């Protein structure tokens, strides 16, 4: 499996991710051509090679209407464009302010990405990242997601960083992202529109809940909200004791001189050599003793459509000997709020149990193959060097219905054909 490993020894920000991927070999022209599909207007990427602690890296600046956003020292005039920048060049969102003449709301950015002529892969990854930022900011400012507002230049910069990251993953054929524990800094301050904020920033810390972080002794915002959201939305977790066959290495540079530590993000692209992969998911469970059993299939369908990776119901005997049902749903952290809302609205439950689950699974890929029944979508896994291929149930059912054949016969014949030497 081709992976990207984010080595966040000095934190992570969106521009550093772009720089690292370009340094690793992503062709800038291809990246720029894909970003042009967003139709953001007069926006360019300014790419420069810089040297930090003897390491050559790529520094990316987003040029909006001919002006490069420059990051200055804390306490200087960083509000001249009515937005906030941090030590990596990241930007912060705030609730809608009627006094703002320009800017994009989260919903406007969502529509912009959805309507662009980008691949589904890029759209899904980009929207997942932006959603995490908007949810974190809305919680911190005690407002709603639809009122979150990105100041104009900051919004453009963030859109380029986030969508550009998804494009780089696709251009690099990356199937999964892993990271080191994320460095976030400590004991410092950020000057922002609403006043002085502590390091790590509230939004970045909110986004990285349930993800391993390191509070080192550098008083700078090493990880920005954008960088945190890239990690939280894309990463399968911290990579430990897993062999990687390294193919490419890239370094992306931040703006501030951190002194004893080079302000760089290292991206390592390679092949994960183990058959098994590990990730972390959320398990939500609830007992139901007064639900109409006819409603259960609808509940399962709705939570799966909302992003759950699995959902199932088991009959149980509850207190006082009453029969009931145990509903279990597996999901990512980013899907928790939406799926919890569905469960509360579609069932009779009044409470949910939530657990963080470590999951180990065999890597599998979905592809389309030619068979005697025509083209069929299958799952392929590799266990101890032996490939196992199985047809999707829905594909077998489709074939059985279209050819008026018994479903069991189609499944048996198709799986025998797929696994024939």
BELHUDA-V550061 format. One line per field, one symbol per residue. ss: DSSP state (2 for helix, 1 for strand, 0 for the rest). phi: phi as a letter, one per 40 degrees, with the letter a starting at -180 (. if undefined). psi: psi as a letter, one per 30 degrees, with the letter a starting at -180 (. if undefined). A space follows every 10 residues. Layout:
# BELHUDA-V550061
ss=???
phi=???
psi=???
This chain:
# BELHUDA-V550061
ss=0111111000 0002222222 2222000222 2222222200 0011111111 1100111111 1111001100 0000000000 0000100000 1001100000 0001122222 2222200002 2222222222 2222222222 0000222111 0222222222 2222222222 2000011110 0110000011 1100111100 0222222000 0011000000 0000222222 2222111100 0001111111 1110000000 0001111111 1100011111 1111111100 0022222222 2222200001 1111111022 2011111111 1022222222 2222220000 0011111111 1101111111 1001111111 1110011111 1022222222 2220002222 2222222200 0
phi=.cbbbccccb gaadcccdcc cccchccdcc ccccccccfc gcbbbbbbcb bbfgbcbbbb bcbbfgbccb cbcdhccbbc bfabbbcbgc bbcaddbdcc cbibcdcccd cdcccccbcc dccccccccc cccccccccc cfbbdcccbb ddcccccccc cccccccccc ccfccabbac dccbgagbbb cbdchcbcbc cdccccccdg bcbbcccccb ccbcdccccd cccbcchccb fbcbccbabb bbbcccccgc bccbbbbbba bccccbbbab bbbbbacbbb ccdcccdccc cccccchcca aabbcbbcdg gccabbcbbb acdccdcccd cccccbbccb abbbbcbcbb accbbbabbc bcchcbcbbb bbbfgbcbbb ccdccccccc ccbfbcdccc ccccccccbc c
psi=kklkjjjhfg akleeeeeee eeeffkjeee eeeeffffhf biklkjkkkl kjhgkklkkk kkjjhgkkjk kllkfaiggf ghlklaffgl lklllkjffk fllkleeeee eeeeflhlle eeeeeeeeee eeeeeeeeee ghaleffkkk leeeeeeeee eeeeeeeeee fghkflklll kkkfllhalk jlegakllkl keeeeeegkg kklkiagkhl iekleeeeee eeefkfakkk hkkkjkelkl kkkaekjgcf kkilkkkkka kkflfllklk lkkklkkkfh kjfffeeeee eeeeffgkfl klkkklkakg gkkakjkkkk lleffeeeee eeeefflglf lkkkkkkkkk lkklkklklk lfgakkklkk ljjhfkkkkk kkeeeeeeee efghlkeeee eeeeeeeegk .
